[in-house]
């Protein structure tokens, strides 16, 4: 069983502090898709490596969870996957310019089996970071020469090497457009910044814009002024949750401009 208060691996503290900010704003559910401390101890049962993710099992789990047809189940499974996978990378960049490397062979996934659990939960087999020169952790991790290079690593580790191959597998099984699916990645990045980064609005906009552009999804989401003086996420594509037998409309859904609650 994973400890509730794990010993943090050096280098992960800035991300953990940002996740704590998410919990302050949204309660414990705000980070429930990530294992505490991000590292899954060796030998913990029930976890599967993302490099051997059983995609058909993932889709079956989504169908059962939401009572959805194949293409809607695929879209919702993808939304969950991208949201939790992206969060540590987004917060690592935003808080410390440290990018957790998310090679599929280093990412572990667990399917939620009990009511109230997220569809998916994520952890890492080990922590490997991309860092800038001069970072105290640089002797132990991948050193990248400058911030543009670090953003290229972010693109590679999150999208090119991990999410794009999964997207292709989903599209081989369900009739879904690339733009529809990448809209959920854009949403995940934007929500990660808004929910986890404590900074003035102009800084949040700049951070989100940099990350979205680096991942090639800047045209799929907007950040707009909220009633509380902060920012709200407005999608330009839909995750299809509104088509469920019990329709769900996310707060940033493109088919409704008025927020209805948490995404």
C-alpha positions in Angstrom: 0.0 0.0 0.0 1.3 3.5 -0.9 2.2 5.6 2.1 -0.1 8.6 2.7 2.9 10.8 3.6 5.7 9.7 1.4 9.3 10.8 1.6 9.7 13.2 -1.3 12.4 12.5 -4.0 14.8 15.5 -4.2 13.6 17.9 -7.0 9.9 17.2 -6.7 9.2 19.7 -3.9 8.2 22.6 -6.2 5.7 20.4 -8.0 4.3 19.0 -4.6 3.9 22.6 -3.4 1.9 23.5 -6.5 -0.2 20.4 -6.0 -0.9 21.5 -2.5 -2.1 24.8 -4.0 -4.5 22.8 -6.1 -5.8 21.0 -3.0 -6.3 24.2 -1.2 -8.5 25.5 -4.1 -10.3 22.3 -5.0 -10.0 19.9 -2.1 -8.5 16.5 -2.1 -10.1 15.6 -5.4 -8.0 18.2 -7.1 -5.0 15.9 -7.1 -6.6 12.5 -6.7 -5.3 11.2 -10.1 -1.7 11.5 -8.9 0.0 9.3 -6.3 1.3 11.3 -3.3 4.9 12.1 -3.9 4.5 11.0 -7.6 6.8 7.9 -7.1 5.2 4.5 -7.0 7.4 2.2 -4.8 8.8 -0.9 -6.5 6.6 -3.9 -6.3 3.3 -2.0 -5.6 0.6 -4.2 -7.1 -2.1 -3.0 -9.5 0.0 -0.7 -11.6 0.8 -1.0 -15.3 3.5 0.6 -17.3 2.2 3.2 -19.8 4.4 1.6 -22.5 2.2 -1.5 -22.3 -1.1 0.2 -21.5 -4.0 -2.1 -22.3 -5.9 0.4 -24.5 -8.9 -1.9 -25.0 -9.1 -2.3 -21.2 -8.9 1.4 -20.8 -11.8 1.9 -23.2 -13.9 -0.8 -21.6 -13.3 0.9 -18.2 -14.5 4.2 -19.6 -17.6 2.6 -21.2 -18.5 1.1 -17.9 -17.7 4.2 -15.9 -19.8 6.6 -18.0 -22.2 4.3 -19.8 -20.8 5.7 -23.0 -20.5 4.5 -26.6 -17.1 3.7 -28.1 -16.1 7.1 -29.4 -17.4 9.0 -26.4 -15.6 6.6 -24.0 -12.4 7.1 -26.0 -12.7 10.9 -25.8 -13.4 10.8 -22.0 -10.6 8.3 -21.3 -8.3 10.5 -23.3 -9.4 13.6 -21.3 -8.7 11.9 -18.0 -5.3 10.6 -19.3 -4.1 13.9 -20.6 -5.2 15.9 -17.6 -3.3 13.8 -15.0 -0.3 13.1 -17.1 0.3 16.7 -18.1 -0.1 18.2 -14.6 3.3 17.4 -13.2 5.1 18.6 -16.3 3.1 21.8 -16.5 3.7 22.5 -12.8 7.4 21.5 -13.1 7.9 24.1 -15.8 5.8 26.8 -14.2 7.3 26.5 -10.7 11.0 25.6 -11.2 11.8 25.1 -14.8 12.2 21.4 -14.1 10.4 19.0 -16.5 9.6 15.5 -15.2 10.4 13.2 -18.1 7.4 11.2 -19.0 8.7 8.4 -21.2 6.0 5.7 -21.3 8.4 3.2 -19.7 8.7 5.4 -16.7 5.0 6.3 -16.2 2.8 3.9 -14.3 -1.0 3.9 -14.5 -3.6 2.3 -12.3 -7.3 1.8 -13.2 -9.8 3.0 -10.6 -12.0 0.1 -9.5 -14.1 1.6 -6.7 -16.9 4.1 -6.9 -15.5 7.6 -6.2 -12.0 6.8 -7.6 -10.8 8.5 -10.7 -10.8 6.5 -13.9 -7.0 6.6 -13.9 -4.3 7.3 -11.4 -0.7 8.1 -12.3 2.7 7.7 -10.8 6.4 7.4 -11.9 8.7 4.5 -11.6 11.6 6.9 -11.0 12.1 10.6 -11.2 14.1 11.9 -14.1 14.1 15.6 -14.8 15.2 18.0 -17.6 16.8 21.0 -15.9 18.6 24.2 -16.9 22.4 24.8 -16.4 23.1 25.9 -12.8 20.1 24.0 -11.3 21.3 22.3 -8.1 20.1 19.0 -9.4 21.9 19.3 -12.7 24.6 16.7 -11.9 22.0 14.0 -11.6 19.6 14.8 -14.4 19.3 15.9 -18.0 20.8 19.4 -18.5 19.2 21.5 -21.3 21.0 24.6 -22.4 18.2 27.2 -22.3 14.4 27.6 -21.8 13.5 27.1 -25.5 15.4 23.8 -25.3 13.6 22.9 -22.2 10.3 23.5 -23.9 11.3 21.3 -26.7 12.0 18.5 -24.2 8.5 19.2 -22.7 7.0 18.7 -26.2 9.0 15.6 -26.8 8.4 13.9 -23.4 4.7 14.8 -23.1 3.3 14.8 -26.6 5.7 13.3 -29.2 6.8 10.3 -27.3 3.8 9.6 -25.1 0.5 11.2 -26.0 0.7 11.2 -29.8 1.2 7.4 -30.0 -1.7 6.9 -27.6 -3.9 9.2 -29.7 -3.1 7.1 -32.8 -4.2 4.0 -30.9 -7.5 5.6 -29.9 -8.2 6.8 -33.4 -7.6 3.3 -34.7 -10.5 2.2 -32.4 -12.9 5.1 -32.5 -14.0 7.8 -34.9 -12.5 10.9 -33.3 -10.8 13.9 -34.9 -7.3 15.0 -33.8 -8.5 18.5 -33.1 -11.2 17.1 -30.7 -8.6 15.1 -28.8 -5.9 17.7 -28.7 -8.5 20.1 -27.3 -8.4 18.1 -24.1 -4.6 18.4 -23.9 -4.9 22.1 -24.3 -7.5 22.2 -21.6 -5.3 20.1 -19.3 -2.4 22.5 -19.7 -4.6 25.6 -19.1 -6.2 24.1 -16.0 -2.9 23.0 -14.6 -1.7 26.6 -14.8 -4.9 28.2 -13.4 -5.3 25.7 -10.6 -1.7 25.1 -9.6 0.3 28.3 -10.1 -0.1 31.1 -7.7 0.9 34.3 -9.6 -0.6 37.5 -11.0 -3.0 37.1 -13.9 -0.5 38.5 -16.5 2.1 35.9 -15.4 -0.5 33.1 -15.6 -1.4 34.1 -19.1 2.2 34.2 -20.2 3.0 30.9 -18.6 -0.1 29.2 -20.2 0.6 30.8 -23.5 4.2 29.6 -23.5 3.2 26.0 -22.7 0.3 25.8 -25.1 2.4 27.1 -27.9 5.3 24.7 -27.1 2.8 21.8 -27.3 1.2 23.0 -30.5 -2.3 23.5 -29.0 -2.5 27.2 -28.4 -5.5 27.6 -30.8 -7.7 25.1 -28.9 -8.4 27.0 -25.6 -8.8 30.5 -24.2 -8.1 31.9 -20.8 -10.7 34.5 -19.9 -11.4 36.8 -16.9 -13.4 35.1 -14.2 -15.9 36.7 -11.8 -13.4 36.3 -8.9 -10.7 38.3 -10.7 -8.9 35.1 -11.7 -9.0 33.2 -15.0 -11.4 30.6 -16.4 -10.6 28.1 -19.1 -12.8 28.2 -22.2 -12.4 25.3 -24.6 -12.8 25.6 -28.3 -13.5 21.8 -28.7 -15.8 19.5 -26.8 -14.9 16.3 -24.9 -18.3 14.9 -25.8 -19.5 14.5 -22.1 -22.7 16.3 -23.0 -23.7 13.3 -25.2 -23.9 10.9 -22.2 -27.2 9.5 -21.1 -26.8 11.8 -18.1 -25.3 14.8 -19.8 -22.3 16.5 -18.2 -21.3 20.0 -19.2 -17.8 21.0 -18.1 -17.2 24.5 -16.8 -15.2 25.4 -19.9 -17.3 23.6 -22.5 -17.5 25.2 -25.9 -21.2 24.5 -26.2 -22.0 26.6 -23.1 -20.4 29.9 -22.1 -21.8 29.9 -18.6 -19.7 27.8 -16.1 -21.6 25.0 -14.4 -18.9 23.7 -12.1 -15.7 21.7 -12.1 -14.3 20.2 -15.2 
